[in-house]
Amino acid sequence: MRMTDIAFCTVDWSTIEPTRHAGDAGHALWRTQHFGPPDNPIRVRMVEYVAGYVSDHWCSKGHVLLCLDGELETTLADGRVFVLKPGMSYQVADGAEPHRSRAPQGARLFIVY
């Protein structure tokens, strides 16, 4: 991730209209902002997973994810499982380790990629 051409700004996430995304079970609400130039965009997202959410895909995209509320279970393609609680994060590079998440109790996340 190369952060360039981004002026200082603030975001009131409560003013960003959420978009609903269905999972294999439950759904996610995404509030998304894009920063930087078109050839190097940075996507920043506040995500809410409802209780019982299960992702509908394996993700290979690199990102930094911070758990703000709830609990997030992330399974890697090799079978390892990690549980994030509030204040915990994970970081992964593009194409490094495919992962899939679920939130049995619901979760609120802050993601940068």
C-alpha positions as protocol buffer text, in pm:
chain_id: "A"
residue {
  index: 1
  type: MET
  ca { x: 0 y: 0 z: 0 }
}
residue {
  index: 2
  type: ARG
  ca { x: 139 y: 334 z: -107 }
}
residue {
  index: 3
  type: MET
  ca { x: -45 y: 630 z: 47 }
}
residue {
  index: 4
  type: THR
  ca { x: -2 y: 930 z: -182 }
}
residue {
  index: 5
  type: ASP
  ca { x: -201 y: 1238 z: -280 }
}
residue {
  index: 6
  type: ILE
  ca { x: -432 y: 1228 z: 20 }
}
residue {
  index: 7
  type: ALA
  ca { x: -498 y: 1561 z: 187 }
}
residue {
  index: 8
  type: PHE
  ca { x: -578 y: 1568 z: 557 }
}
residue {
  index: 9
  type: CYS
  ca { x: -948 y: 1507 z: 611 }
}
residue {
  index: 10
  type: THR
  ca { x: -1189 y: 1367 z: 866 }
}
residue {
  index: 11
  type: VAL
  ca { x: -1478 y: 1124 z: 816 }
}
residue {
  index: 12
  type: ASP
  ca { x: -1798 y: 1108 z: 1019 }
}
residue {
  index: 13
  type: TRP
  ca { x: -1882 y: 743 z: 946 }
}
residue {
  index: 14
  type: SER
  ca { x: -2240 y: 787 z: 1069 }
}
residue {
  index: 15
  type: THR
  ca { x: -2307 y: 1012 z: 767 }
}
residue {
  index: 16
  type: ILE
  ca { x: -2192 y: 754 z: 509 }
}
residue {
  index: 17
  type: GLU
  ca { x: -2486 y: 565 z: 362 }
}
residue {
  index: 18
  type: PRO
  ca { x: -2436 y: 190 z: 420 }
}
residue {
  index: 19
  type: THR
  ca { x: -2465 y: -68 z: 143 }
}
residue {
  index: 20
  type: ARG
  ca { x: -2596 y: -415 z: 226 }
}
residue {
  index: 21
  type: HIS
  ca { x: -2400 y: -723 z: 116 }
}
residue {
  index: 22
  type: ALA
  ca { x: -2537 y: -1074 z: 164 }
}
residue {
  index: 23
  type: GLY
  ca { x: -2316 y: -1353 z: 296 }
}
residue {
  index: 24
  type: ASP
  ca { x: -2373 y: -1727 z: 288 }
}
residue {
  index: 25
  type: ALA
  ca { x: -2560 y: -1649 z: 610 }
}
residue {
  index: 26
  type: GLY
  ca { x: -2661 y: -1305 z: 733 }
}
residue {
  index: 27
  type: HIS
  ca { x: -2537 y: -983 z: 581 }
}
residue {
  index: 28
  type: ALA
  ca { x: -2281 y: -705 z: 615 }
}
residue {
  index: 29
  type: LEU
  ca { x: -2330 y: -329 z: 607 }
}
residue {
  index: 30
  type: TRP
  ca { x: -2042 y: -142 z: 444 }
}
residue {
  index: 31
  type: ARG
  ca { x: -1970 y: 228 z: 477 }
}
residue {
  index: 32
  type: THR
  ca { x: -1692 y: 294 z: 225 }
}
residue {
  index: 33
  type: GLN
  ca { x: -1465 y: 586 z: 137 }
}
residue {
  index: 34
  type: HIS
  ca { x: -1193 y: 601 z: -131 }
}
residue {
  index: 35
  type: PHE
  ca { x: -881 y: 814 z: -100 }
}
residue {
  index: 36
  type: GLY
  ca { x: -581 y: 885 z: -321 }
}
residue {
  index: 37
  type: PRO
  ca { x: -527 y: 890 z: -696 }
}
residue {
  index: 38
  type: PRO
  ca { x: -712 y: 656 z: -937 }
}
residue {
  index: 39
  type: ASP
  ca { x: -395 y: 458 z: -1013 }
}
residue {
  index: 40
  type: ASN
  ca { x: -334 y: 394 z: -639 }
}
residue {
  index: 41
  type: PRO
  ca { x: -668 y: 411 z: -454 }
}
residue {
  index: 42
  type: ILE
  ca { x: -694 y: 336 z: -84 }
}
residue {
  index: 43
  type: ARG
  ca { x: -1031 y: 198 z: 23 }
}
residue {
  index: 44
  type: VAL
  ca { x: -1133 y: 253 z: 384 }
}
residue {
  index: 45
  type: ARG
  ca { x: -1441 y: 82 z: 515 }
}
residue {
  index: 46
  type: MET
  ca { x: -1643 y: 62 z: 836 }
}
residue {
  index: 47
  type: VAL
  ca { x: -1817 y: -278 z: 831 }
}
residue {
  index: 48
  type: GLU
  ca { x: -2090 y: -423 z: 1049 }
}
residue {
  index: 49
  type: TYR
  ca { x: -2157 y: -798 z: 1039 }
}
residue {
  index: 50
  type: VAL
  ca { x: -2491 y: -906 z: 1182 }
}
residue {
  index: 51
  type: ALA
  ca { x: -2494 y: -1193 z: 1432 }
}
residue {
  index: 52
  type: GLY
  ca { x: -2462 y: -1520 z: 1240 }
}
residue {
  index: 53
  type: TYR
  ca { x: -2284 y: -1365 z: 940 }
}
residue {
  index: 54
  type: VAL
  ca { x: -2076 y: -1604 z: 726 }
}
residue {
  index: 55
  type: SER
  ca { x: -1875 y: -1471 z: 430 }
}
residue {
  index: 56
  type: ASP
  ca { x: -1977 y: -1594 z: 85 }
}
residue {
  index: 57
  type: HIS
  ca { x: -1619 y: -1606 z: -51 }
}
residue {
  index: 58
  type: TRP
  ca { x: -1252 y: -1664 z: 21 }
}
residue {
  index: 59
  type: CYS
  ca { x: -1064 y: -1334 z: 16 }
}
residue {
  index: 60
  type: SER
  ca { x: -711 y: -1303 z: -124 }
}
residue {
  index: 61
  type: LYS
  ca { x: -693 y: -924 z: -102 }
}
residue {
  index: 62
  type: GLY
  ca { x: -441 y: -768 z: 133 }
}
residue {
  index: 63
  type: HIS
  ca { x: -567 y: -538 z: 406 }
}
residue {
  index: 64
  type: VAL
  ca { x: -543 y: -422 z: 763 }
}
residue {
  index: 65
  type: LEU
  ca { x: -848 y: -504 z: 974 }
}
residue {
  index: 66
  type: LEU
  ca { x: -926 y: -377 z: 1326 }
}
residue {
  index: 67
  type: CYS
  ca { x: -1207 y: -528 z: 1533 }
}
residue {
  index: 68
  type: LEU
  ca { x: -1396 y: -248 z: 1708 }
}
residue {
  index: 69
  type: ASP
  ca { x: -1687 y: -443 z: 1861 }
}
residue {
  index: 70
  type: GLY
  ca { x: -1809 y: -801 z: 1878 }
}
residue {
  index: 71
  type: GLU
  ca { x: -1600 y: -1097 z: 1770 }
}
residue {
  index: 72
  type: LEU
  ca { x: -1463 y: -1202 z: 1431 }
}
residue {
  index: 73
  type: GLU
  ca { x: -1357 y: -1557 z: 1345 }
}
residue {
  index: 74
  type: THR
  ca { x: -1125 y: -1581 z: 1046 }
}
residue {
  index: 75
  type: THR
  ca { x: -1029 y: -1914 z: 890 }
}
residue {
  index: 76
  type: LEU
  ca { x: -724 y: -1940 z: 664 }
}
residue {
  index: 77
  type: ALA
  ca { x: -717 y: -2178 z: 365 }
}
residue {
  index: 78
  type: ASP
  ca { x: -475 y: -2404 z: 556 }
}
residue {
  index: 79
  type: GLY
  ca { x: -735 y: -2453 z: 831 }
}
residue {
  index: 80
  type: ARG
  ca { x: -597 y: -2223 z: 1100 }
}
residue {
  index: 81
  type: VAL
  ca { x: -862 y: -2019 z: 1280 }
}
residue {
  index: 82
  type: PHE
  ca { x: -808 y: -1682 z: 1448 }
}
residue {
  index: 83
  type: VAL
  ca { x: -1052 y: -1500 z: 1675 }
}
residue {
  index: 84
  type: LEU
  ca { x: -1038 y: -1122 z: 1697 }
}
residue {
  index: 85
  type: LYS
  ca { x: -1196 y: -936 z: 1986 }
}
residue {
  index: 86
  type: PRO
  ca { x: -1228 y: -558 z: 2026 }
}
residue {
  index: 87
  type: GLY
  ca { x: -890 y: -389 z: 1998 }
}
residue {
  index: 88
  type: MET
  ca { x: -730 y: -675 z: 1801 }
}
residue {
  index: 89
  type: SER
  ca { x: -626 y: -656 z: 1435 }
}
residue {
  index: 90
  type: TYR
  ca { x: -487 y: -866 z: 1156 }
}
residue {
  index: 91
  type: GLN
  ca { x: -271 y: -768 z: 863 }
}
residue {
  index: 92
  type: VAL
  ca { x: -227 y: -969 z: 542 }
}
residue {
  index: 93
  type: ALA
  ca { x: -64 y: -898 z: 205 }
}
residue {
  index: 94
  type: ASP
  ca { x: -228 y: -936 z: -136 }
}
residue {
  index: 95
  type: GLY
  ca { x: -233 y: -1305 z: -233 }
}
residue {
  index: 96
  type: ALA
  ca { x: -57 y: -1414 z: 86 }
}
residue {
  index: 97
  type: GLU
  ca { x: -313 y: -1630 z: 264 }
}
residue {
  index: 98
  type: PRO
  ca { x: -673 y: -1671 z: 149 }
}
residue {
  index: 99
  type: HIS
  ca { x: -911 y: -1615 z: 440 }
}
residue {
  index: 100
  type: ARG
  ca { x: -1281 y: -1634 z: 514 }
}
residue {
  index: 101
  type: SER
  ca { x: -1462 y: -1475 z: 807 }
}
residue {
  index: 102
  type: ARG
  ca { x: -1771 y: -1522 z: 1017 }
}
residue {
  index: 103
  type: ALA
  ca { x: -1924 y: -1338 z: 1310 }
}
residue {
  index: 104
  type: PRO
  ca { x: -2145 y: -1566 z: 1520 }
}
residue {
  index: 105
  type: GLN
  ca { x: -2219 y: -1283 z: 1767 }
}
residue {
  index: 106
  type: GLY
  ca { x: -2185 y: -994 z: 1519 }
}
residue {
  index: 107
  type: ALA
  ca { x: -1890 y: -759 z: 1476 }
}
residue {
  index: 108
  type: ARG
  ca { x: -1797 y: -405 z: 1379 }
}
residue {
  index: 109
  type: LEU
  ca { x: -1470 y: -364 z: 1189 }
}
residue {
  index: 110
  type: PHE
  ca { x: -1249 y: -92 z: 1042 }
}
residue {
  index: 111
  type: ILE
  ca { x: -1070 y: -209 z: 727 }
}
residue {
  index: 112
  type: VAL
  ca { x: -806 y: -40 z: 510 }
}
residue {
  index: 113
  type: TYR
  ca { x: -697 y: -174 z: 170 }
}
